[in-house]
């Protein structure tokens, strides 16, 4: 079996399964230390406020992208979970396709062809399992809490020193008590925030938040 999964045409599927296991281990270790990989990935992704019921023109490219992402369950299930589902499906389907090929034609399919078949099969599987997970996962663990609601809240620098154009990691609690990790830099050129300092978020630019020194302890929940 080991020889089979390490055959050249099967390497994309073996690597996908190895990455899936690595992500799971990393998430488990991160959770023990209070730094969820899922939260970090969500903050690094572009802010995609997908409105699944939006009535946009059919020719609008943003409409097409929203439809594709919505079909794949983005916005309903955390991106990290969808990635794990996709990698698992891609790896298992690919190896399964190659097993069938060996049984029927006596040899492995070319890696590119097998990967294409596995990719096409993995997308609907990602949608199906993502949809099932969206019904199971608590709603406050998905992207139901928009990052727009973080503006006006206070975050604490947890790693590094935040300077202009050099953000540091910060931790924030939303209105439901959920922790979020984000990248933060000073809004003012001359300011910098060190580990442990509290910062009032005032805006968001791309994947980064900007903030000012917390002017009042009363703003902390």
N, CA and C of each residue as an Amber inpcrd file, in Angstrom:
protein
   663
   0.8260000  -1.2040000   0.0000000   0.0000000   0.0000000   0.0000000
   0.8680000   1.2660000   0.0000000   1.9610000   1.2140000   0.7900000
   2.8410000   2.3810000   0.8570000   3.4540000   2.6660000  -0.5060000
   3.8480000   1.5720000  -1.2060000   4.4210000   1.7570000  -2.5360000
   3.3950000   2.3690000  -3.4860000   2.1440000   1.9580000  -3.3390000
   1.0760000   2.4780000  -4.2120000   0.8890000   3.9800000  -4.0190000
   0.7950000   4.4470000  -2.7620000   0.5120000   5.8640000  -2.5340000
   1.7170000   6.7600000  -2.8060000   2.9000000   6.1530000  -2.8950000
   4.0880000   6.9620000  -3.1830000   4.4930000   6.8850000  -4.6580000
   3.7080000   6.1960000  -5.4860000   3.9610000   6.1850000  -6.9280000
   3.8420000   7.6070000  -7.4570000   4.6510000   7.9370000  -8.4620000
   4.6650000   9.2950000  -9.0130000   3.2870000   9.8720000  -9.3280000
   2.4250000   9.1630000 -10.0860000   1.1040000   9.7090000 -10.4260000
   0.1930000   9.9040000  -9.2130000   0.5360000   9.2470000  -8.0940000
  -0.3060000   9.3580000  -6.8910000   0.1940000  10.4030000  -5.8990000
   1.3330000  11.0010000  -6.1700000   1.9070000  11.9550000  -5.2190000
   0.9940000  13.1490000  -4.9260000   0.2780000  13.7210000  -5.9200000
  -0.6120000  14.8470000  -5.5790000  -1.6430000  14.4820000  -4.5130000
  -2.1320000  13.2510000  -4.5660000  -3.1660000  12.8270000  -3.6170000
  -2.5480000  12.5120000  -2.2450000  -1.3750000  11.9100000  -2.2470000
  -0.6890000  11.6360000  -0.9840000  -0.3090000  12.9320000  -0.2830000
   0.1910000  13.8980000  -1.0660000   0.5710000  15.1940000  -0.4900000
  -0.6490000  15.9110000   0.0610000  -1.7640000  15.8510000  -0.6480000
  -2.9920000  16.4940000  -0.1710000  -3.4220000  15.9270000   1.1760000
  -3.3490000  14.6130000   1.3260000  -3.7320000  13.9840000   2.5960000
  -2.7400000  14.3210000   3.7090000  -1.4520000  14.4230000   3.3560000
  -0.4480000  14.8030000   4.3580000  -0.6690000  16.2370000   4.8330000
  -1.0040000  17.1290000   3.9030000  -1.2750000  18.5200000   4.2850000
  -2.5010000  18.5900000   5.1820000  -3.5170000  17.7870000   4.8690000
  -4.7320000  17.7620000   5.6850000  -4.4150000  17.3450000   7.1170000
  -3.5910000  16.2890000   7.2760000  -3.2110000  15.8300000   8.6120000
  -2.3910000  16.8940000   9.3280000  -1.4770000  17.5410000   8.6060000
  -0.6410000  18.5850000   9.1990000  -1.5040000  19.7470000   9.6980000
  -2.4960000  20.1500000   8.8990000  -3.3880000  21.2420000   9.3030000
  -4.1440000  20.8610000  10.5730000  -4.6420000  19.6250000  10.6120000
  -5.3880000  19.1680000  11.7940000  -4.4990000  19.1950000  13.0400000
  -3.2600000  18.7310000  12.9060000  -2.3430000  18.7470000  14.0440000
  -2.0220000  20.1780000  14.4680000  -1.7980000  21.0520000  13.4870000
  -1.4700000  22.4390000  13.7790000  -2.6300000  23.1370000  14.4700000
  -3.8390000  22.8550000  14.0290000  -5.0160000  23.4450000  14.6650000
  -5.1600000  22.9510000  16.1000000  -4.9000000  21.6480000  16.3060000
  -5.0010000  21.1050000  17.6530000  -3.9830000  21.7130000  18.6010000
  -2.7350000  21.8370000  18.1350000  -1.6840000  22.4400000  18.9640000
  -1.9950000  23.9190000  19.2070000  -2.4340000  24.6190000  18.1550000
  -2.7640000  26.0370000  18.3000000  -3.8780000  26.2710000  19.2970000
  -4.8620000  25.3810000  19.2830000  -5.9850000  25.5160000  20.2270000
  -5.5100000  25.3730000  21.6620000  -4.5510000  24.4780000  21.8980000
  -4.0210000  24.2940000  23.2480000  -3.3660000  25.5710000  23.7690000
  -2.7540000  26.3400000  22.8550000  -2.0730000  27.5720000  23.2440000
  -2.9480000  28.8080000  23.0470000  -4.2310000  28.5870000  22.6890000
  -5.1620000  29.7060000  22.5520000  -5.0100000  30.4900000  21.2610000
  -4.3290000  29.9060000  20.2730000  -4.1680000  30.5770000  18.9780000
  -4.7300000  29.6570000  17.9140000  -6.0130000  29.8190000  17.6010000
  -6.6540000  28.9650000  16.6190000  -6.1960000  29.2920000  15.2070000
  -5.6990000  28.2710000  14.4780000  -5.2730000  28.4790000  13.0940000
  -6.4340000  28.9590000  12.2380000  -7.6240000  28.4720000  12.5430000
  -8.8000000  28.8660000  11.7610000  -9.0250000  30.3680000  11.8280000
  -8.9370000  30.9410000  13.0390000  -9.1280000  32.3890000  13.1820000
  -8.0630000  33.1680000  12.4300000  -6.8210000  32.6960000  12.5040000
  -5.7370000  33.4030000  11.8240000  -5.9450000  33.3930000  10.3160000
  -6.3680000  32.2550000   9.7720000  -6.5970000  32.1670000   8.3330000
  -7.7510000  33.0680000   7.9140000  -8.8120000  33.1100000   8.7120000
  -9.9520000  33.9690000   8.3730000  -9.5350000  35.4260000   8.3030000
  -8.6110000  35.8400000   9.1910000  -8.1950000  37.2410000   9.1800000
  -7.2800000  37.5520000   8.0110000  -6.5650000  36.5470000   7.4920000
  -5.6650000  36.7750000   6.3700000  -6.4000000  36.7780000   5.0380000
  -7.5750000  36.1480000   5.0050000  -8.3420000  36.1260000   3.7670000
  -8.9810000  37.4790000   3.5080000  -9.2370000  37.8140000   2.2380000
  -9.9540000  39.0590000   1.9460000 -11.3140000  39.0540000   2.6130000
 -11.8080000  40.2320000   2.9590000 -13.1010000  40.3430000   3.6220000
 -14.1910000  40.1450000   2.5930000 -14.7020000  38.9000000   2.4960000
 -15.7070000  38.5760000   1.5010000 -17.0660000  38.5470000   2.1700000
 -17.7760000  39.6600000   2.1270000 -19.1270000  39.7040000   2.6680000
 -20.0700000  39.1880000   1.5940000 -20.2380000  37.8690000   1.5500000
 -21.0300000  37.2500000   0.5010000 -22.5000000  37.3480000   0.8580000
 -23.2510000  38.0260000   0.0170000 -24.6920000  38.1120000   0.1990000
 -25.3240000  37.1000000  -0.7390000 -25.7610000  35.9640000  -0.1960000
 -26.2390000  34.8710000  -1.0200000 -27.5780000  35.1910000  -1.6760000
 -28.2680000  36.1820000  -1.1690000 -29.5700000  36.5270000  -1.7240000
 -29.5320000  37.8140000  -2.5300000 -28.3160000  38.3230000  -2.7770000
 -28.2050000  39.6000000  -3.4660000 -28.7350000  39.4950000  -4.8810000
 -29.4410000  40.5460000  -5.3520000 -29.9880000  40.5940000  -6.6940000
 -29.0870000  41.4790000  -7.5360000 -28.0040000  40.8700000  -8.1120000
 -27.0340000  41.6170000  -8.8790000 -27.1720000  41.2740000 -10.3560000
 -26.7120000  42.1530000 -11.2350000 -26.7700000  41.8720000 -12.6610000
 -25.9990000  40.6040000 -13.0120000 -26.5500000  39.8210000 -13.9480000
 -25.9150000  38.5580000 -14.3140000 -24.5250000  38.7580000 -14.8890000
 -24.2660000  39.8900000 -15.5370000 -22.9660000  40.1150000 -16.1500000
 -21.9180000  40.6100000 -15.1910000 -22.2920000  40.9050000 -13.9650000
 -21.3610000  41.4370000 -12.9840000 -20.4140000  40.3340000 -12.5080000
 -19.0770000  40.5620000 -12.6290000 -18.1150000  39.5380000 -12.2240000
 -18.2030000  39.2430000 -10.7360000 -18.5360000  40.2610000  -9.9210000
 -18.6680000  40.0310000  -8.4830000 -19.8510000  39.1220000  -8.1920000
 -20.8690000  39.2080000  -9.0390000 -22.0270000  38.3190000  -8.8860000
 -21.6040000  36.8760000  -9.1440000 -20.8280000  36.6760000 -10.2410000
 -20.3820000  35.3300000 -10.5840000 -19.5100000  34.7470000  -9.4830000
 -18.5710000  35.5510000  -8.9560000 -17.6970000  35.0760000  -7.8880000
 -18.4940000  34.7460000  -6.6330000 -19.4680000  35.6010000  -6.3100000
 -20.2990000  35.3680000  -5.1370000 -21.0840000  34.0710000  -5.2670000
 -21.5900000  33.8090000  -6.4930000 -22.3430000  32.5790000  -6.7120000
 -21.4540000  31.3480000  -6.5490000 -20.2300000  31.4230000  -7.0930000
 -19.3050000  30.2840000  -6.9870000 -18.9300000  30.0270000  -5.5360000
 -18.5580000  31.0940000  -4.8110000 -18.1630000  30.9400000  -3.4150000
 -19.3390000  30.4590000  -2.5720000 -20.5140000  30.9870000  -2.8630000
 -21.7020000  30.5470000  -2.1310000 -22.0070000  29.0770000  -2.3830000
 -21.8330000  28.6370000  -3.6440000 -22.0680000  27.2360000  -3.9900000
 -21.1170000  26.3220000  -3.2410000 -19.8930000  26.8100000  -3.0080000
 -18.8780000  26.0210000  -2.2990000 -18.9830000  26.1560000  -0.7770000
 -20.0000000  26.8560000  -0.2980000 -20.2970000  27.0100000   1.1330000
 -19.3970000  28.0170000   1.8490000 -18.6130000  28.8380000   1.1070000
 -17.8570000  29.8970000   1.7660000 -18.8460000  30.9040000   2.3560000
 -18.5290000  31.3680000   3.5600000 -19.4380000  32.2790000   4.2460000
 -20.3990000  31.5580000   5.1700000 -20.5550000  30.2540000   4.9570000
 -21.4090000  29.4530000   5.8400000 -20.5760000  28.5450000   6.7490000
 -19.3730000  28.1730000   6.2690000 -18.4750000  27.2850000   7.0060000
 -17.0860000  27.9290000   7.0000000 -16.3530000  27.8650000   8.1030000
 -14.9960000  28.4460000   8.1320000 -14.1210000  27.9230000   7.0010000
 -13.2970000  28.8150000   6.4500000 -12.4690000  28.4730000   5.2920000
 -11.5300000  27.2980000   5.5840000 -10.9940000  27.2300000   6.7990000
 -10.0650000  26.1430000   7.1340000 -10.7560000  24.7900000   7.0570000
 -11.9910000  24.7120000   7.5290000 -12.7320000  23.4550000   7.4770000
 -13.0120000  23.0560000   6.0310000 -13.3710000  24.0340000   5.1980000
 -13.6000000  23.7370000   3.7880000 -12.3280000  23.2520000   3.1100000
 -11.1880000  23.8330000   3.4910000  -9.9110000  23.3930000   2.9340000
  -9.6200000  21.9490000   3.3170000  -9.8700000  21.6040000   4.5650000
  -9.6510000  20.2220000   5.0290000 -10.5750000  19.2610000   4.2830000
 -11.8330000  19.6520000   4.1020000 -12.7860000  18.8090000   3.3660000
 -12.3080000  18.5930000   1.9330000 -11.8660000  19.6830000   1.2890000
 -11.4100000  19.5720000  -0.1010000 -10.1810000  18.6790000  -0.2060000
  -9.1900000  18.8930000   0.6600000  -7.9680000  18.0900000   0.6080000
  -8.2540000  16.6140000   0.8510000  -9.1540000  16.3350000   1.7960000
  -9.5150000  14.9460000   2.0870000 -10.1980000  14.3090000   0.8850000
 -11.1720000  15.0220000   0.3190000 -11.9010000  14.4950000  -0.8360000
 -10.9680000  14.2940000  -2.0250000 -10.1160000  15.2920000  -2.2890000
  -9.1910000  15.2080000  -3.4220000  -8.2450000  14.0220000  -3.2620000
  -7.6830000  13.8630000  -2.0660000  -6.7460000  12.7680000  -1.8340000
  -7.3870000  11.4000000  -1.9450000  -8.5470000  11.2250000  -1.2860000
  -9.1970000   9.9130000  -1.2780000  -9.7860000   9.5690000  -2.6390000
 -10.4130000  10.5510000  -3.2880000 -10.9860000  10.2860000  -4.6200000
  -9.8760000   9.9630000  -5.6180000  -8.7760000  10.7220000  -5.5630000
  -7.6770000  10.4670000  -6.4780000  -7.0920000   9.0690000  -6.3260000
  -6.8540000   8.6680000  -5.0800000  -6.3270000   7.3200000  -4.8480000
  -7.3400000   6.2550000  -5.2640000  -8.6200000   6.5510000  -5.0290000
  -9.6590000   5.6070000  -5.4440000  -9.7130000   5.4430000  -6.9570000
  -9.5950000   6.5680000  -7.6700000  -9.5790000   6.5170000  -9.1330000
  -8.4030000   5.6830000  -9.6310000  -7.2570000   5.8650000  -9.0080000
  -6.0790000   5.1110000  -9.4300000  -6.2060000   3.6130000  -9.1070000
  -6.8600000   3.2780000  -8.0050000  -7.0940000   1.8660000  -7.6910000
  -7.9890000   1.2160000  -8.7470000  -9.0280000   1.9540000  -9.1370000
  -9.9290000   1.4340000 -10.1850000  -9.1700000   1.2660000 -11.4950000
  -8.2930000   2.2270000 -11.8010000  -7.5110000   2.1410000 -13.0370000
  -6.6130000   0.9060000 -13.0340000  -5.9780000   0.6410000 -11.9040000
  -5.1070000  -0.5400000 -11.8110000  -5.9130000  -1.8180000 -11.9940000
  -7.1190000  -1.8710000 -11.4080000  -7.9580000  -3.0690000 -11.4990000
  -8.5110000  -3.2850000 -12.9080000  -8.7510000  -2.1810000 -13.6440000
  -9.4130000  -2.2950000 -14.9480000  -8.4340000  -2.3280000 -16.1180000
  -7.4290000  -1.4510000 -16.0980000  -6.5060000  -1.3920000 -17.2370000
  -5.1090000  -1.8880000 -16.8790000  -4.9170000  -2.2050000 -15.6050000
  -3.6570000  -2.8020000 -15.2020000  -2.5260000  -1.8380000 -14.9250000
  -2.8060000  -0.5280000 -14.9690000  -1.7590000   0.4590000 -14.6860000
  -2.3960000   1.7370000 -14.1660000  -1.5520000   2.5920000 -13.6060000
  -2.0340000   3.8720000 -13.0940000  -2.3370000   4.8280000 -14.2340000
  -3.3220000   5.6990000 -14.0020000  -3.5930000   6.7890000 -14.9440000
  -2.4600000   7.8010000 -14.8910000  -2.2520000   8.5860000 -15.9570000
  -1.3260000   9.7200000 -15.8510000  -1.7530000  10.6380000 -14.7160000
  -0.7830000  11.1490000 -13.9700000  -1.0960000  11.9630000 -12.7930000
  -1.9720000  13.1550000 -13.1060000  -1.7440000  13.8320000 -14.2420000
  -2.5260000  15.0220000 -14.5920000  -3.9900000  14.6800000 -14.8140000
  -4.2500000  13.6040000 -15.5420000  -5.6280000  13.1950000 -15.8090000
  -6.3320000  12.7870000 -14.5240000  -5.6550000  11.9890000 -13.6940000
  -6.2540000  11.5540000 -12.4280000  -6.5340000  12.7510000 -11.5170000
  -5.5920000  13.7170000 -11.4830000  -5.7830000  14.9060000 -10.6390000
  -6.9660000  15.7360000 -11.1280000  -7.1320000  15.8380000 -12.4580000
  -8.2620000  16.6000000 -13.0120000  -9.5900000  15.9510000 -12.6360000
  -9.6670000  14.6250000 -12.7620000 -10.8920000  13.9080000 -12.3920000
 -11.1860000  14.0740000 -10.8990000 -10.1330000  13.9510000 -10.0710000
 -10.3090000  14.0890000  -8.6250000 -10.7350000  15.5010000  -8.2560000
 -10.1630000  16.4950000  -8.9120000 -10.5200000  17.8850000  -8.6420000
 -11.9900000  18.1400000  -8.9550000 -12.4440000  17.6730000 -10.1210000
 -13.8340000  17.8930000 -10.5170000 -14.8020000  17.1760000  -9.5790000
 -14.3950000  16.0100000  -9.0860000 -15.2630000  15.2740000  -8.1590000
 -15.2410000  15.8810000  -6.7650000 -14.1270000  16.5190000  -6.3950000
 -13.9740000  17.0490000  -5.0360000 -14.8200000  18.2940000  -4.7950000
 -15.0510000  19.0950000  -5.8160000 -15.8260000  20.3250000  -5.6230000
 -17.2610000  20.0450000  -5.1820000 -18.0070000  19.1590000  -5.8830000
 -19.3580000  18.8500000  -5.3710000 -19.3500000  18.1690000  -4.0050000
 -18.3080000  17.3400000  -3.7560000 -18.2050000  16.7280000  -2.4250000
 -17.9660000  17.7840000  -1.3580000 -17.1460000  18.7850000  -1.6910000
 -16.8950000  19.8990000  -0.7710000 -18.1990000  20.6400000  -0.4800000
 -19.0150000  20.8320000  -1.5090000 -20.3130000  21.5030000  -1.3190000
 -21.2370000  20.6690000  -0.4270000 -21.2990000  19.3570000  -0.7030000
 -22.2110000  18.4850000   0.0470000 -21.8270000  18.4150000   1.5250000
 -20.5510000  18.1080000   1.7730000 -20.1080000  17.9810000   3.1670000
 -20.0760000  19.3390000   3.8640000 -19.7180000  20.4050000   3.1190000
 -19.7560000  21.7430000   3.7020000 -21.1630000  22.1320000   4.1160000
 -22.1410000  21.7830000   3.2680000 -23.5320000  22.0710000   3.6110000
 -23.9800000  21.3190000   4.8490000 -23.5410000  20.0620000   4.9590000
 -23.8980000  19.2770000   6.1470000 -23.2640000  19.8820000   7.3970000
 -22.0020000  20.3000000   7.2770000 -21.3160000  20.8910000   8.4320000
 -21.9330000  22.2290000   8.8290000 -22.4350000  22.9810000   7.8460000
 -23.0380000  24.2720000   8.1730000 -24.2840000  24.1100000   9.0380000
 -24.9150000  22.9370000   8.9510000 -26.0870000  22.6670000   9.7830000
 -25.7030000  22.1900000  11.1810000 -24.4680000  21.6810000  11.3080000
 -24.0210000  21.1270000  12.5910000 -23.2740000  22.1530000  13.4230000
 -22.3880000  22.9270000  12.7600000 -21.5390000  23.8790000  13.4880000
 -22.3730000  24.9850000  14.1070000 -22.0380000  25.4050000  15.3260000
 -22.7030000  26.5680000  15.9230000 -22.5400000  27.7740000  15.0120000
 -23.5900000  28.5610000  14.8770000 -23.5620000  29.6860000  13.9440000
 -22.5180000  30.7190000  14.3030000 -22.2210000  30.8900000  15.6110000
 -21.2550000  31.9140000  15.9750000 -19.8160000  31.4700000  15.7050000
 -19.6090000  30.2230000  15.1940000 -18.2730000  29.7920000  14.8270000
 -18.0220000  29.9580000  13.3430000 -19.0470000  30.3890000  12.5790000
 -18.8580000  30.6850000  11.1800000 -18.6380000  32.1720000  11.0420000
 -18.6560000  32.6520000   9.8120000 -18.4070000  34.0660000   9.5930000
 -19.6690000  34.9040000   9.7840000 -20.6130000  34.4410000  10.6490000
 -21.8120000  35.2130000  10.9150000 -21.4670000  36.5470000  11.5650000
 -20.3620000  36.5870000  12.3020000 -19.8990000  37.8440000  12.8970000
 -19.0060000  38.5420000  11.8820000 -19.5080000  39.6260000  11.3060000
 -18.7460000  40.3550000  10.3030000 -17.6040000  41.1230000  10.9430000
 -16.4870000  41.2040000  10.2290000 -15.3460000  41.9580000  10.7460000
 -15.6640000  43.4470000  10.8270000 -16.7050000  43.8780000  10.1390000
 -17.0960000  45.2850000  10.2310000 -17.5220000  45.6470000  11.6540000
 -18.0080000  44.6420000  12.3930000 -18.4530000  44.9080000  13.7580000
 -17.2750000  45.0740000  14.7180000 -16.0440000  44.7760000  14.2500000
 -14.8750000  44.9330000  15.1140000 -14.4990000  46.4030000  15.2950000
 -14.8770000  47.2390000  14.3290000 -14.5490000  48.6600000  14.4270000
 -15.2420000  49.2540000  15.6570000 -14.4660000  49.9730000  16.4710000
 -15.0100000  50.5420000  17.6970000 -14.7960000  49.6570000  18.9060000
 -14.2350000  48.4540000  18.6890000 -13.9390000  47.5650000  19.8070000
 -12.4450000  47.6220000  20.1320000 -12.0770000  47.1110000  21.2930000
 -10.6900000  47.1930000  21.7630000 -10.0100000  45.8390000  21.6220000
  -8.8270000  45.8520000  21.0150000  -8.0220000  44.6420000  20.8640000
  -6.7350000  44.7810000  21.6740000  -6.1430000  43.6420000  22.0260000
  -4.8890000  43.6310000  22.7800000  -3.7800000  43.0280000  21.9280000
  -2.6540000  43.7270000  21.8410000  -1.5170000  43.2210000  21.0740000
  -0.9830000  41.9600000  21.7520000  -0.8930000  40.8640000  20.9980000
  -0.4520000  39.5880000  21.5650000   0.9190000  39.1580000  21.0700000
   1.3440000  39.6760000  19.9270000   2.6270000  39.2420000  19.3730000
   3.2480000  40.3530000  18.5380000   4.4670000  40.7540000  18.8950000
   5.1890000  41.7530000  18.1240000   4.8750000  43.1780000  18.5580000
   5.4340000  44.1150000  17.8120000   5.1920000  45.5420000  18.0310000
   4.5780000  46.1190000  16.7690000   3.4420000  46.7710000  16.9200000
   2.7270000  47.3270000  15.7680000   3.2490000  48.7190000  15.4460000
   3.7150000  48.8790000  14.2200000   4.1580000  50.1720000  13.7320000
   3.4740000  50.4550000  12.4080000   3.5620000  51.6870000  11.9490000
   2.9610000  52.0540000  10.6770000   3.5480000  51.1870000   9.5700000
   2.6790000  50.5190000   8.8090000   3.0630000  49.6190000   7.7190000
   3.7980000  48.3700000   8.2070000   3.7570000  48.1130000   9.5190000
   4.3530000  46.9070000  10.0840000   3.4220000  46.3790000  11.1750000
   2.3660000  45.6580000  10.7700000   1.3390000  45.2490000  11.7350000
   1.8140000  44.1570000  12.6850000   1.1350000  44.0550000  13.8100000
   1.3800000  42.9970000  14.7890000   0.0770000  42.2380000  15.0170000
   0.2100000  41.0470000  15.6170000  -0.9800000  40.2520000  15.9100000
  -1.6890000  40.8030000  17.1450000  -3.0170000  40.8610000  17.0760000
  -3.8180000  41.3310000  18.2100000  -5.0080000  40.3970000  18.4110000
  -5.4880000  40.3690000  19.6390000  -6.6380000  39.5200000  19.9860000
  -7.8050000  40.4000000  20.3830000  -8.9850000  40.0370000  19.8800000
 -10.2040000  40.8160000  20.1580000 -11.3330000  39.8600000  20.5130000
 -12.1990000  40.2770000  21.4230000 -13.3940000  39.4990000  21.7480000
 -14.6090000  40.2100000  21.1800000 -15.4510000  39.4520000  20.4340000
 -16.6490000  40.0600000  19.8660000 -17.7630000  40.1060000  20.8970000
 -18.9460000  40.5270000  20.4460000 -20.0610000  40.7140000  21.3810000
 -20.5840000  39.4090000  21.9570000 -20.1600000  38.2670000  21.3590000
 -20.5920000  36.9640000  21.8530000 -19.5190000  36.3020000  22.7130000
 -18.4030000  37.0170000  22.9470000 -17.3320000  36.4700000  23.7620000
 -16.3700000  35.5940000  23.0020000 -16.5180000  35.5330000  21.6670000
 -15.6120000  34.7410000  20.8350000 -14.3220000  35.5120000  20.5990000
 -13.1980000  34.8070000  20.6330000 -11.9050000  35.4380000  20.3890000
 -11.5810000  35.4430000  18.9030000 -10.9960000  36.5330000  18.4430000
 -10.5670000  36.6670000  17.0550000  -9.1460000  37.2090000  17.0420000
  -8.3170000  36.6800000  16.1520000  -6.9500000  37.1670000  15.9970000
  -6.8560000  37.9180000  14.6810000  -6.2390000  39.0910000  14.7270000
  -6.1710000  39.9340000  13.5500000  -4.8360000  40.6640000  13.4910000
  -4.5390000  41.2230000  12.3270000  -3.3170000  41.9940000  12.1360000
  -3.6560000  43.4740000  12.2600000  -2.8850000  44.1830000  13.0680000
  -3.2270000  45.5550000  13.4460000  -2.0030000  46.4610000  13.3400000
  -2.2070000  47.6850000  12.8650000  -1.1470000  48.6810000  12.8220000
  -1.7010000  50.0230000  13.2910000  -0.8500000  50.9470000  13.7240000
  -1.3320000  52.2520000  14.1970000  -1.9660000  53.0580000  13.0700000
  -2.9740000  53.8050000  13.4060000  -3.5870000  54.7110000  12.4380000
  -2.7340000  55.9660000  12.2610000  -1.9900000  56.3330000  13.3210000
  -1.1540000  57.5300000  13.2910000   0.2990000  57.1520000  13.0330000
   0.9690000  57.9470000  12.2410000   2.3400000  57.6610000  11.8160000
   3.2960000  57.4920000  12.9870000   3.1430000  58.3520000  14.0110000
   4.1450000  58.3950000  15.0800000   3.8820000  57.3840000  16.1950000
   2.7520000  56.6900000  16.1630000   2.4190000  55.7660000  17.2550000
   2.9880000  54.3780000  17.0040000   3.1950000  53.6310000  18.0800000
   3.5010000  52.2080000  18.0040000   2.9250000  51.5250000  19.2360000
   2.5140000  50.2900000  19.0800000   1.8830000  49.5430000  20.1690000
   2.6820000  48.2780000  20.4390000   3.0140000  48.0810000  21.7120000
   3.7990000  46.9160000  22.1060000   2.8970000  45.8310000  22.6660000
   3.4850000  44.6560000  22.8520000   2.7310000  43.5100000  23.3630000
   2.0690000  43.8570000  24.6920000   0.7680000  43.5260000  24.7830000
  -0.0010000  43.7890000  25.9950000  -0.7670000  45.0820000  25.9690000
  -0.4740000  45.9890000  25.0300000  -1.1740000  47.2700000  24.9720000
  -2.5460000  47.1020000  24.3270000  -3.4820000  47.9390000  24.7840000
  -4.8470000  47.8990000  24.2600000  -5.0270000  48.9770000  23.2040000
  -5.7020000  48.5890000  22.1080000  -5.8380000  49.4640000  20.9540000
  -7.3010000  49.5170000  20.5220000  -7.7880000  50.7120000  20.2680000
  -9.1530000  50.9080000  19.7810000  -9.1400000  50.8510000  18.2580000
  -9.8840000  49.9200000  17.6840000  -9.9190000  49.7840000  16.2290000
 -10.7670000  50.9000000  15.6180000 -10.2140000  51.5490000  14.5980000
 -10.9220000  52.6870000  13.9900000 -11.2190000  52.4700000  12.5100000
 -10.5040000  51.5460000  11.8460000 -10.7620000  51.3130000  10.4200000
 -10.1240000  50.0050000   9.9930000 -10.4270000  49.6030000   8.7540000
  -9.8270000  48.4000000   8.1820000  -9.4300000  48.6980000   6.7500000
  -8.2120000  48.3320000   6.3760000  -7.7300000  48.5330000   5.0170000
  -7.1560000  47.2050000   4.5210000  -7.8160000  46.5970000   3.5510000
  -7.3870000  45.2740000   3.0960000  -7.5520000  44.2520000   4.1970000
  -6.4970000  43.5190000   4.4920000  -6.5650000  42.5200000   5.5590000
  -6.0710000  43.0290000   6.8940000  -5.7980000  44.3350000   6.9920000
  -5.2650000  44.9020000   8.2320000  -6.2600000  45.8590000   8.8750000
  -6.2410000  45.8670000  10.2000000  -6.9990000  46.8610000  10.9490000
  -6.0700000  47.9750000  11.3900000  -6.6360000  49.1590000  11.5480000
  -5.8750000  50.2900000  12.0660000  -6.5070000  50.7300000  13.3810000
  -5.6690000  51.2180000  14.2910000  -6.2010000  51.5900000  15.5920000
  -5.4240000  52.7100000  16.2400000  -6.0100000  53.2140000  17.3230000
  -5.3790000  54.2440000  18.1430000  -5.2950000  53.7120000  19.5670000
  -4.4340000  54.3170000  20.3610000  -4.3060000  53.8830000  21.7480000
  -5.6570000  54.0190000  22.4460000  -6.0190000  52.9980000  23.2190000
  -7.3120000  52.9990000  23.8940000  -7.4440000  54.2180000  24.8230000
  -8.3830000  55.1230000  24.5210000  -8.4840000  56.3450000  25.3020000
  -9.1810000  56.2010000  26.6480000  -9.8730000  55.0430000  26.8330000
 -10.6490000  54.8850000  28.0650000 -10.7820000  53.4340000  28.4340000
 -10.5280000  53.0990000  29.6840000 -10.6740000  51.7180000  30.1520000
 -12.1290000  51.2900000  30.1240000 -13.0440000  52.2480000  30.0580000
 -14.4740000  51.9300000  30.0180000 -14.8990000  51.3020000  28.7130000
 -14.0390000  51.3600000  27.6950000 -14.3850000  50.7740000  26.4050000
 -14.1480000  49.2730000  26.3710000 -13.4160000  48.7650000  27.3620000
 -13.1310000  47.3350000  27.4250000 -14.3020000  46.6140000  28.0480000
 -14.7880000  45.5600000  27.3550000 -15.9410000  44.7980000  27.8920000
 -15.5530000  44.0450000  29.1500000
